[in-house]
Amino acid sequence: MTKRLTHDLTYDAPLADVAAMLVDPAFREEVCAYQGVVRSNVTVHPNGAGTEVVIDQVQAAQGIPSFAKKFVGDEINIVQSESWAGDEARIHVTIPGKPGEMSGTATLRESGGRTTETVSLDIKVNIPLVGGKIEGLISDLLLKALRAENKVGNDYLSR
């Protein structure tokens, strides 16, 4: 089974400014700090005609249900890779050593000086019986992370 998450992040800024923000390591580190990650490493480098952004972060597993905590332990290492080309990105998220992954896209579009980033991810956890529950939990956590990124992004763009 696969769970799909689609979420729009809206910014009061032109597409070019939002695109530049999304490949700025300082912005990505600021998002990690806002979310209270235990540790993180952000790398950004050219990739052909585009840009590759990798966010390797470790979060405390506080507040997650016991059925999920036994699979992840006390900390969760999340590696998010984004391959940006123009106003679109391919996204791939893994939890190293755990049976699951998330993949999808991010697309930027501008209208009237406002930019919307649409993130669409498929979440797949290959664990019999509880995989669907864990996919739902991951979807909820990703939605919370996207909302945090949107808040930090709007603050960042207003400076």
N, C-alpha and C positions, 0 to 999 in steps of 0.2 A: 504494500500500500504506500502511496505517496501523498503528502500533504502539500498543497500549494498556498503560498503567501504572496499577496500583491498589496503594495502600499505606496501611496503618493506622498512625497515630501515636497512642500512648496516653499519657495524662497522669493522674497521681494528683491530680486536682482536679475540682471541680464544673464543669459545662458553662458556667455564667456566667463563671467565672474564665478559662477557656480562650478563650471568645468575646471577652472584653475584651482578653486578651493578643494575640490575632490581629489586632486593629485598633489596637494600640499601636505608634506609630512607633518608640519606643525599643526595643521587642522586635525589630522588623524590622531595625533598624540593627545590633542586637547579633548577629543571625543573619548578616548580611552580613559583619560584622567577624570572626566565628568562621570563616566560610568563606574569609577572606583576599581578599575582592574588592578590586580596584584602586581603585574609587570607586563610590559609590552615592548615590541620592537616594530617599527614601521620602516619599510623600505619602498622607495619609488625610483624607478629607472625606465629609460626609454625601451620600447619593445617594438621594433620595426617602425611603422608610422604612428604608433600610439604610445601609451604609457602603462606600465605595470605597477600596480600598488599592492603591496603585501602587508597585511596587519597580522602579526603573530602576538596573541595576547593570552594571558592567563587570568581567569576569573575565579573567585571563591565560589564554591558550590553551595553557598548559604541559601536557604529558603526553597530549595527544590525538594520535591517529594522523595520519600525514602526509597520508593521503587526505582527511581532514576538515579539517586545518589549512589546506590550500590554499583551501578555501571560506570559512573564517572569519577568517584572518589571525592576528596575534599576540594580539589581544584579542577577546573576545566580549561584545557589548552585549546584555543580556537585559532585556526589559521584561515584568514580570508584573503583570497587573491582576486583582484579586479584587473581585467585587461581592457583599458580604455582606448577607443579609436573614434575620434570625433565626439559625437554626443551619445555614444552607446558603449556599454561595457558588458563583457561576459564575466559573471561572478561564480566563483567556486569556493565553498567553505567546507573545511574538514575539521574533525576533532581527532587528531592523530592517535592511532591505536584503538579507536572506537569504531563500531560497525555502523557507519552512517555518513551521509554527506548532504550538502545543499548546493544546488547549482541553478543558475538562471541569468537574468539580465537586469541592467539598469539603463534607462533611457531618459535623456534630458529633452525637454521641449519648452520653448519660450512663447509667451503670449502676453502682450501688453506690458512688457518690462518685468514680468514675473516668470520664474522658471519652475517647472515641475519635474522632479525626478521620480520616475515610476520604477520601483524595484519589484521584480517578480521572481520568486524562488520556489523550486520544488525541493521538499524536504523528505529524505528517505532514510529510515533506520531499519537495518536488517537484523532485528531481534524478534524471534517468534513470540507471540502472545502479547507482549507489551510494546512492540515497535510503534503501533498507532498512537498509544498514549504518549510515548516519548516524542514522536513527531509533533503532536499537539503542544506539548510542553516547549519544545524547541521553537515552534511557531510563535508562541506567546513571548518567549525570551527575545526572539529576533524582532518582533514588533516593538517591544520595549526599547531595544537597542536602536532601531530606526527612528523612533520618536526622540530619543536622546540626541542622535546625530542631527536631526532636523533642528532641535532647539539650539545646540551648539553652533550649527551652521548659520542660523539666522543671527545669532550673536556675533559670530565671526564676520559675516558680511556687512554688519552694521557699523563696524569699526573703521 
